[in-house]
Amino acid sequence: MDINKIFSKNLERLRKLRGYSQRELAKKSGLSHRMINYYEKDPKSIPMNKLEILAEALNVTIADFFSEKISNPLDDLDVRWIKKIIEIKNLPEADRKEINRHINSLIKKHLLQKKQTEQDKTKILEY
């Protein structure tokens, strides 16, 4: 893989891991939102001073931008969800348990609906 593509993927991954939007990283680093977007898409080059600024803003090493790490299924997680998870983590334990029960209930409901839909499709095919 091209070194610039590795950088782009890792910049986006590290930014999301920290729970920052592109605009938030721009504000934290002092770079423009447009520049952050460019670096995450298809940069032709990355000046060393910009690497240092981004590394400092994300609290990582420059080497972290160039690691060919295997992608993580959480890499595509929306930043808003990461922020919510951080907020939930800071709630009292009783509230976290209540949120967990509610999430489990919604997942169970969804799975039951999905199973019912599959059974309905099977019945239709049998006729």
N, C-alpha and C positions, 0 to 999 in steps of 0.2 A: 504494500500500500504506500502511496505517496506520503512523504513526511508532512506536507501541508494538510492533507486530509486527516492524518493521525492527530495533528495539532487541533484541527477544527472539531473533530469528534470529542477529543479529550477536554477541550475548553468548554464545550456545551455540557458534557457530562459533569465536569467539576463545578460548573456554575449551578447546574440544577441540584447537584448534591449539596451545595451550600444553601439551597433554597432561594437563589436570586433569579429574578427576571433579567433579561438583557439590559433593561433600563436601570435596574438596581445595581448591576455590576458596573455599568457605565458611570453612575453617580459615585459609587465606592472607589472606582479606579481613577476617575477624572478623565477617562476616555469618552468619546461620543458613543451614543447608542448605535449610530450608523457604523462606527468602527467595530464595535462588538459583533454586530450582525455580520459584517464583512468577514471578520476572523472566523466566525462559526460556519460560514457558507463555503467559500472557496478562495482563500487568500493566495495571492501569488508569492508574497513574502511576508515575513513577520520580523520587524526590527527588534533587535535585542532589548532595547530600552522598553518597548511595549511588552515584551515577554516578562521582564522584571516587574513592571507595573501590575500586570495581570496576576502573576504569581503571588505578589504581595497582597493584592486585593482578595485573592481566594485562599490565602494562607497555605500555599503549596510550593513545591520546588519547580523550577523550570523543567527539570527532567520529567516531572509528572505529566507535562503536556505532550511528551513524546513517547510515552510508554504504550506499547501495543497490547494493552489489556484486553482480555476477552470481555465482550459487552455483557452488561448486567441487565436483566429484565426490568429493573427499576430505572434504568437510564432514560426510558421514554416516559416516565411518570411526569405528569404536569407539575410545574413548580408550585402551583396553588395547593396541590395535595400534599406536597412535602411541607409547605408552611403549616397546613392544618395538622399534619402529624406532629410537628414540633410543638404547636399550640396544645394539642391533646396531651402530649408527653408532660407538659407543665401543669396539667390539671391535677386536682386531688385524686387519689386512687379510686375512690367511690365513683367519681364522675367518669374516669377512664373505663371502669368496669361497665357502667351504664351504656357508654358509647359502644363498647365492644358487644354487649348484648344486643343492642339495636342493630348494629352492622350484621351480626350473625343472623338475626331474624330476617333482615332484608335479603341476605344471600340465600337463606333457606327458602324464602318465598320465591325468589327468582328461579332457583333450581327446581322447585316443585312445578312452577309454571312452565318451565322448559320441558320437563318430563311429560307434563300433560299435553303440551303441544306435539311432542314426538309421538305420544300414544295416539293422539287424534289423527296425525298424518298416517300412522300405520293402519288405523281403522279404515281410513279413506282408501288407501291402497288395496286393502283386502276386498273391497266391494267391486 
